[in-house]
Amino acid sequence: MAVMPEGAAHRVLILAPVGRDGPATAELLPKAGLAGSVCRNLEELVAELGMGAATLFVAEEALFARDLGALRDWVCAQPPWSDLPVIVLTSHHQDRRVTAWRHGLVESLGNVAMLERPVHPLTLTSTLKAAVRARQRQYEVKALLEAREQAAAALAREVDEATAELRRQMAERERMQDALRQAQKMEAIGQLTGGVAHDFNNLLMVISGGLDVLERNREGKRARLLIDGMRNAAERGAQLTRQLLAFARRRPLHTEPVDLARLLEGMRELLDRSLGDNIELEMRFEPGLWPVEVDAGELELVVLNLAVNARDAMPGGGKITVKAENVPASDCVRLAVIDTGTGMTPDVQARAVEPFFTTKEVGKGSGLGLAQAYGFARATGGELRIESELGRGTCIELTLPRSLHTPADQRMPEAEHETAHVRSGRHILLVEDDEQVASLVSDMLEQLGHDVLRASSAAAALGVVADGRQIDLVFSDIMMAGEMDGLGLAHELRRRFPDLPVLLTSGYADAARGVIEAGRFQVLAKPYRLEDLQAAMGKMFRADAH
């Protein structure tokens, strides 16, 4: 490791302008392994000091009666590690004035050694070598101090970096804790909405099923108007329940490969009608857009809700852009609904996906649009992201999983939504613990021409079947009180009577999710209409016939 400037480790600066002292010393130094540099005057000596030196060898006559201010300034300005050795060649002259001057020279230059003429060459070189070694140690001290300063600086940087990293980790931890608290809050609200939806679906089942029964026996124009109004109310309630369940992630999604561009283009007319004349709608899709694996009906509902929210954020009109693009890095498709509306404050943005939170006037919005979109995104395996700025609009982004399968061609709905012909006179065992629902469904089955036996529990149903009565189909609710629910009943019936068809129903989709995914039993979701029940039973009997 170099501890001195290049060439300075052995360089002796010589100032002896009178006689042969200067040249003779310069010739002697190389033999001792030292380098000498002869200076012509004091000014040149001070200039050479700036380039580094091991020691000075100066004849006193070169300094006597001269202005030594520059040399003294250089000596005084030395850093703490430096104490330059100065060797002064003197004479026998003992004049009081000269002696006083010599004392003053030592005081001003500090590290001074006097050599009296005549000087033996060995004495001179030994003295110079000792001075050079002392200077060498000074440069080593300098190097150690610099290394210590560098180490201290490096340590300070590491401390700063570690502190910054600790702060970053603390901020990230705080962010994750906030996210966890938000997720826990959402989960709690989701469980609440799931339970509310279950009870609400039972109420809707009574209303919509009763309407179907009444519809077959309605009389007069007023009765028709009342029935139609009640049906519209029931359908709105069912729509609200679907939104609640989508947020709660308790409605199973029937995912399939979907051509996103085709689905959205198919919604253009619906969106145009919903948005109004003062809203410009633009759709932009990346060429070669990937298919996505989603529930098409739920996605349509999400897009409609987002578009309506965007419309409401632009009371004076504006532009809504629906665009979709592939995201190869995450193997998904990004769907964005962008408006030029009023935007959101940070506080509103933070609460935007909370169910029932709305900034709209009373009666103008349920506060479930973004909540339903959030629930849909989570249930699909994607994410929902909001970017908004006051006065500059809002962008809602959904990431949707790419499908590796080709979307099926558009075709007519299958028999579930057809009014399938089911031979009347079947013997149906209805298992339902809600008296109102049981009474209503019994009427619906009887309207379809079937004989109905009722059981209020799974245990009672097993007893009815075990009695040997003729039962063509068991129609059971999944969620029931008692030790065995509807799903347990279905498994037990399949074990005991493998040829007996079992149709399940539920207004609480979490209970049906595993059943549907495993494909073990058919599930009819509440609320359902008379033709839905007829179609489901028809499918069961056709499957049984095969």
Beta strands, then each sheet from edge to edge (+ up, - down):
strand 1: 11-15
strand 2: 35-38
strand 3: 55-59
strand 4: 86-90
strand 5: 112-116
strand 6: 256-258
strand 7: 279-285
strand 8: 292-294
strand 9: 318-327
strand 10: 332-339
strand 11: 383-389
strand 12: 393-401
strand 13: 427-431
strand 14: 451-455
strand 15: 473-477
strand 16: 502-506
strand 17: 522-525
sheet 1: 2+ 1+ 3+ 4+ 5+
sheet 2: 6+ 8-
sheet 3: 7+ 9+ 10- 12+ 11-
sheet 4: 14+ 13+ 15+ 16+ 17+
end
